């Protein structure tokens, strides 16, 4: 069964498995003790730290291991903000950061701080000039991911790090998605990553704080990991994480080239075999293994179940798969179609035959979901009604867009359709539908219940 969700968690690398088993026998003792078993454990921990630091491109004494990538992000942000409290309490982040960064920002605001979210373009990329404009005299910290976790778009980290350095603002980089593919370029100040993203075991993260960066770890003091990660080190998992990172990097060039070719095939083939699809994310400046697309008139959860039954494990940022029924904050910030969203992220070793079979299965899966939802097959004929109102209150994506598509042909060119909806996704998906189908999105206005979205027929 092809596993196509490596961006969530990559399969355990064979080297990680070997290192984990070996270190279970050798690394069980307390590395802070001076007896023989403790010294052996300390040697393993030091070797793992040196290997990880070499892969990151930092000094070993700048790197600590944490219990997860999320913990590394939370620790890095809280520690940097606390240390620079006299400078100010302003935090700058991009609008497409991982939820761990946004949760830290929310906690910062709840404690009296302020946050600026820098907008991105439709490819999900931050404009360096816009990011620089968000930096203020009271900015204590800036955060920017190296590559996006939902669409794979790479960010201009080196350029923004230079801008931050010029005004004395430390930059924390969330490198969880990219570190397995290579070091993060630029003069950044802090970096966080997560081992299970590159094929290491879950439960290991790393945090790097460059020498000279002001940092004050929050919470009760602990003597381990420079006081920045409390608790007994999970030494076997740490050793496995460092070993797998080194192994992954050794074959990264060939693997990246192979996966990029497979992703390019998916990017070009999906719009050809499935109608009404938007492929999102930067087509060039992106991770080699991630491709994301959204399908009109499709319930994301139903589509994922169809693909799962066909033997493919994929992910989605669609609000149709969310318990909160709100669109992915990444897709929302990009202003792209959210319904029927599918993220394919290929693990190392993916076979071309599996990608070919995915492209064979996908059209039928999408068509089946659309048929069950009653999606339009062809445009309706002309009619004489100048305007129509479609009541989609209480209905969730993709139903409001499906009902819009069914009736747009019932008004003449120049006529309007007003869709009443209380689904948050409609605010993104109706304008996206207009762009894809060549119709005019007039705008929205408050309604007695929900929101009224007005569309004018152009063709």
C-alpha positions in Angstrom: 0.0 0.0 0.0 1.7 3.2 -1.1 2.2 5.7 1.7 2.1 9.2 0.3 2.1 11.3 3.5 5.8 11.7 4.3 5.3 15.4 5.1 3.3 14.3 8.2 5.7 11.6 9.2 8.3 9.8 7.1 8.7 6.0 7.5 11.4 5.0 9.9 14.7 4.9 8.0 16.5 1.5 8.1 19.6 3.2 9.6 17.4 4.7 12.4 16.0 1.2 13.2 19.5 -0.3 13.4 20.8 2.6 15.6 17.7 2.5 17.8 18.1 -1.2 18.5 21.8 -1.0 19.1 21.5 2.0 21.5 18.8 0.3 23.5 21.5 -2.1 24.6 24.3 0.5 25.0 22.5 3.8 25.9 20.1 3.0 28.7 22.1 4.5 31.5 22.1 8.1 32.8 24.6 10.1 30.7 25.2 12.5 33.6 26.7 9.7 35.7 30.4 9.1 36.0 30.4 5.3 36.2 31.1 3.1 33.2 27.6 2.8 31.8 27.0 6.5 32.3 30.2 7.4 30.4 29.2 5.1 27.6 25.8 6.8 27.4 27.5 10.2 27.4 29.7 9.2 24.5 26.7 8.2 22.5 24.9 11.4 23.3 27.9 13.6 22.4 28.4 11.7 19.2 24.7 12.2 18.2 24.9 15.9 19.1 28.0 16.3 16.9 26.4 14.5 14.0 23.2 16.5 14.2 25.2 19.8 14.5 27.2 18.9 11.4 24.0 18.3 9.4 22.5 21.6 10.7 25.7 23.6 10.2 26.1 24.8 13.8 28.4 24.1 16.8 27.5 21.1 18.9 27.1 23.3 22.0 24.5 25.3 20.2 22.2 22.3 19.7 19.9 20.6 22.3 17.6 17.7 21.8 13.9 18.1 22.8 10.9 15.8 23.1 9.5 16.9 19.8 9.7 19.5 17.0 6.7 21.3 18.6 8.5 21.5 21.9 11.5 22.9 20.2 9.4 25.6 18.6 7.6 26.5 21.8 10.9 26.6 23.8 12.7 28.6 21.2 10.0 31.2 20.8 9.3 31.6 24.6 13.0 31.7 25.4 13.9 34.3 22.8 10.9 36.5 23.7 11.6 36.4 27.4 15.3 37.3 26.9 14.4 40.3 24.7 11.5 41.6 26.7 13.2 44.9 27.3 13.4 45.5 23.6 9.7 45.0 23.2 6.9 42.4 23.0 6.3 42.3 19.3 6.5 39.1 17.3 6.6 38.8 13.5 5.6 35.6 11.7 4.4 34.6 8.3 0.7 33.8 7.8 1.5 30.2 6.7 3.6 29.1 9.7 3.0 25.7 11.3 0.4 25.6 14.0 3.1 25.2 16.7 4.3 28.7 15.8 0.9 30.2 15.6 -0.1 28.6 19.0 3.0 30.2 20.5 2.0 33.5 19.0 -1.5 33.2 20.5 0.0 32.4 23.9 2.2 35.5 23.5 -0.8 37.7 22.7 -2.7 36.3 25.6 0.1 37.4 27.9 0.0 40.9 26.6 2.3 40.7 23.5 1.5 41.6 19.9 1.9 39.7 16.7 2.1 40.6 13.0 1.3 38.0 10.5 3.0 38.7 7.1 0.8 37.9 4.1 2.0 35.5 1.3 1.2 35.3 -2.4 -0.9 32.7 -4.1 2.1 30.4 -4.2 2.4 30.6 -0.4 5.7 32.6 -0.5 6.6 35.6 1.7 7.7 38.8 0.0 11.0 39.8 1.7 10.1 43.4 1.4 6.8 42.8 3.2 8.5 40.9 5.9 11.1 43.6 6.4 8.3 46.2 6.7 6.7 44.1 9.5 9.8 44.5 11.7 9.5 47.3 14.2 11.7 48.9 16.9 9.9 46.8 19.5 10.2 43.5 17.6 11.7 40.9 19.9 11.6 38.0 17.5 10.7 36.9 13.9 9.7 33.4 12.8 9.8 32.0 9.3 9.5 28.4 8.2 12.1 27.2 5.7 9.4 25.4 3.6 5.7 25.1 4.0 4.3 21.9 5.4 1.1 21.9 3.3 2.1 23.0 -0.1 5.9 22.6 -0.1 6.8 26.2 -1.1 10.3 27.3 0.0 10.7 30.6 1.8 13.5 33.2 1.1 15.1 32.5 4.5 18.6 33.8 3.7 17.3 37.1 2.4 15.0 37.6 5.3 17.6 36.5 7.8 19.9 39.2 6.4 17.2 41.8 6.8 16.5 40.7 10.4 20.2 40.8 11.2 20.5 44.3 9.9 18.0 45.6 12.4 19.1 43.4 15.3 16.1 41.1 15.3 16.8 37.3 15.8 15.1 35.0 13.3 13.8 31.6 14.4 13.5 29.1 11.5 11.1 26.2 11.6 13.1 23.7 9.5 11.0 20.6 10.2 10.1 20.0 6.6 13.4 20.9 4.9 16.3 19.8 7.2 16.4 16.3 5.7 17.0 17.8 2.3 19.8 20.0 3.3 21.0 22.8 5.7 19.1 26.0 6.0 21.1 28.8 4.4 21.4 32.3 5.8 22.4 34.0 9.0 19.5 32.8 11.1 19.6 32.9 14.9 17.5 29.9 16.1 16.3 26.8 14.4 13.9 24.0 15.3 13.3 20.6 13.6 11.7 17.2 14.2 13.3 13.8 13.6 10.2 12.0 12.4 10.0 14.3 9.3 13.3 12.8 7.9 12.9 9.2 8.9 14.0 9.3 12.5 11.8 8.1 15.4 9.0 10.2 16.7 9.5 12.0 20.0 12.8 13.7 19.1 13.2 17.3 18.2 16.2 19.7 18.1 16.6 23.3 19.0 19.6 25.4 17.9 20.4 28.7 19.6 23.4 30.5 18.0 26.1 31.8 20.3 25.4 35.4 21.1 21.7 35.2 20.8 19.9 36.3 24.0 17.9 33.4 25.3 16.2 32.7 28.7 14.6 29.2 28.9 11.2 29.4 30.6 9.8 27.0 33.1 11.5 25.2 36.0 15.2 25.0 35.7 16.8 21.7 34.7 20.4 20.7 34.4 20.0 18.6 31.2 20.4 19.9 27.7 21.8 23.3 28.8 18.7 23.9 30.8 16.6 24.1 27.7 14.9 20.7 27.6 13.9 19.3 30.9 13.8 15.6 31.6 15.9 12.4 31.1 17.2 12.2 27.5 15.6 9.6 25.3 19.1 8.5 24.2 18.2 5.5 21.9 15.8 7.7 20.0 18.3 10.6 19.9 21.0 8.3 18.5 18.6 7.0 15.9 17.5 10.5 14.9 21.1 11.7 14.4 22.1 8.5 12.5 19.1 8.7 10.2 19.7 12.4 9.4 23.3 11.6 8.4 22.1 8.7 6.3 19.3 10.6 4.6 21.7 13.5 3.7 24.2 11.0 2.2 21.8 10.1 -0.6 19.8 13.3 -0.8 20.9 14.5 -4.2 19.8 11.5 -6.1 16.6 11.0 -4.1 15.6 14.7 -4.5 16.1 14.4 -8.3 14.0 11.3 -8.5 11.2 12.5 -6.3 11.1 15.9 -8.1 10.6 14.2 -11.4 7.7 12.1 -9.9 6.1 15.2 -8.4 6.4 17.1 -11.7 4.6 14.2 -13.3 1.7 14.5 -10.8 1.6 18.3 -11.1 1.3 18.2 -14.9 -1.0 15.1 -15.1 -3.6 15.8 -12.5 -5.2 18.8 -14.4 -5.2 16.7 -17.5 -7.0 13.7 -16.0 -9.3 15.5 -13.5 -11.4 18.5 -14.6 -11.8 21.6 -12.4 -8.6 21.2 -10.4 -6.2 23.8 -9.0 -2.6 22.8 -8.3 -1.3 25.0 -5.6 2.2 26.0 -4.3 5.2 27.3 -6.0 6.0 25.2 -9.1 9.7 25.7 -8.9 10.9 26.9 -5.5 9.5 24.0 -3.5 10.4 20.8 -1.7 11.1 18.0 -4.1 8.6 15.5 -2.7 5.4 17.6 -2.1 2.5 18.4 -4.5 -0.9 19.7 -3.4 -4.0 20.2 -5.4 -7.7 21.1 -4.8 -10.7 19.7 -6.6 -14.0 21.6 -7.2 -17.2 20.0 -6.0 -15.4 17.5 -3.8 -15.7 16.7 -0.1 -12.1 16.3 1.1 -12.8 13.6 3.7 -14.8 11.5 1.2 -12.0 11.8 -1.4 -9.4 10.7 1.2 -11.5 7.7 2.1 -11.8 6.8 -1.6 -8.1 7.0 -2.1 -7.5 5.0 1.1 -9.8 2.2 -0.1 -7.8 2.2 -3.3 -4.6 1.8 -1.3 -3.2 5.3 -1.1 -2.4 7.2 2.1 -2.6 10.9 1.4 -3.3 14.0 3.5 -5.5 17.1 3.1 -5.8 20.7 4.2 -9.4 20.9 3.3 -12.0 22.2 5.8 -14.1 19.2 4.7 -11.7 16.9 6.7 -11.5 19.2 9.8 -13.5 18.7 12.9 -13.7 22.5 13.2 -15.0 22.8 9.6 -12.7 25.8 9.0 -10.4 26.1 6.0 -6.7 25.3 6.4 -5.0 28.5 7.5 -2.3 28.0 4.9 -4.7 27.7 2.0 -6.8 30.6 3.4 -3.7 32.8 3.5 -2.8 31.9 -0.1 -6.3 32.6 -1.3 -6.6 29.4 -3.2 -9.4 26.8 -3.5 -9.7 24.8 -0.3 -12.4 22.2 -1.1 -11.3 18.7 -2.2 -7.7 19.4 -1.2 -5.1 16.6 -1.4 -1.5 16.7 -0.4 0.8 14.1 -1.8 4.2 13.9 -0.1 6.4 11.0 -1.4 8.8 9.2 0.9 12.3 8.2 -0.3 12.2 5.1 -2.5 8.8 5.8 -4.0 8.3 3.7 -7.2 7.3 5.4 -10.4 4.7 2.6 -10.9 3.0 3.6 -7.7 2.7 7.2 -8.9 1.3 5.9 -12.3 -1.3 3.8 -10.4 -2.3 6.8 -8.3 -2.9 8.9 -11.4 -5.0 6.0 -12.8 -7.1 5.8 -9.6 -7.6 9.5 -8.9 -10.0 10.4 -11.7 -12.4 7.7 -10.8 -12.2 8.6 -7.1 -12.9 12.2 -7.8 -15.8 11.4 -10.2 -17.4 9.1 -7.7 -17.4 11.7 -4.9 -18.7 14.3 -7.3 -21.5 12.0 -8.4 -22.6 11.2 -4.9 -22.7 15.0 -4.0 -24.7 15.8 -7.2 -22.0 18.0 -8.7 -22.8 19.5 -12.1 -21.6 17.5 -15.1 -22.1 20.3 -17.7 -23.3 23.9 -17.7 -27.0 24.5 -17.8 -28.7 26.1 -20.8 -29.6 29.8 -20.9 -32.6 31.2 -19.1 -34.3 34.5 -18.6 -34.1 35.0 -14.9 -31.9 38.1 -14.1 -30.9 37.0 -10.6 -31.2 34.0 -8.4 -30.7 33.4 -4.7 -29.3 30.0 -3.6 -29.9 29.2 0.1 -26.9 27.0 1.3 -27.3 27.9 4.9 -26.3 24.9 7.2 -24.5 23.2 4.3 -20.8 22.6 4.3 -18.2 22.6 1.6 -18.3 21.7 -1.2 -22.1 22.0 -1.3 -22.4 25.8 -1.6 -20.1 25.8 -4.6 -21.9 22.8 -6.2 -25.3 24.6 -5.9 -23.8 27.7 -7.4 -22.4 25.8 -10.3 -25.8 24.1 -10.9 -27.7 27.4 -11.3 -25.2 29.8 -12.9 -26.5 28.8 -16.3 -30.0 29.7 -15.3 -29.3 33.4 -15.4 -28.3 35.3 -18.6 -24.9 36.7 -19.2 -24.8 39.8 -16.9 -27.2 38.2 -14.4 -26.2 37.4 -10.8 -26.4 34.5 -8.4 -26.4 35.2 -4.7 -25.3 32.3 -2.5 -26.3 32.4 1.2 -23.8 30.5 3.3 -22.6 30.2 6.9 -19.7 28.0 5.9 -16.4 29.7 6.5 -14.9 27.9 3.5 -17.3 29.6 1.1 -15.5 32.9 1.6 -12.5 31.3 -0.2 -14.0 28.7 -2.4 -16.6 30.9 -4.2 -14.1 33.4 -5.4 -11.8 30.6 -6.4 -14.6 28.9 -8.4 -15.2 32.2 -10.2 -11.5 32.4 -11.1 -11.4 28.9 -12.4 -14.7 29.1 -14.4 -14.3 32.6 -15.8 -17.1 34.2 -13.8 -17.1 37.5 -12.0 -17.0 37.5 -8.2 -18.9 40.7 -7.2 -18.3 40.4 -3.5 -19.9 39.6 -0.2 -22.3 41.3 2.2 -23.7 40.4 5.6 -27.1 38.6 5.5 -29.7 38.0 8.2 -28.0 34.6 8.6 -24.5 33.9 7.3 -23.1 35.8 4.4 -24.4 36.6 0.9 -21.8 35.9 -1.8 -22.7 37.5 -5.2 -21.5 36.1 -8.5 -22.1 37.7 -12.0 -22.3 35.4 -15.0 -19.7 36.5 -17.6 -19.9 33.6 -20.1 
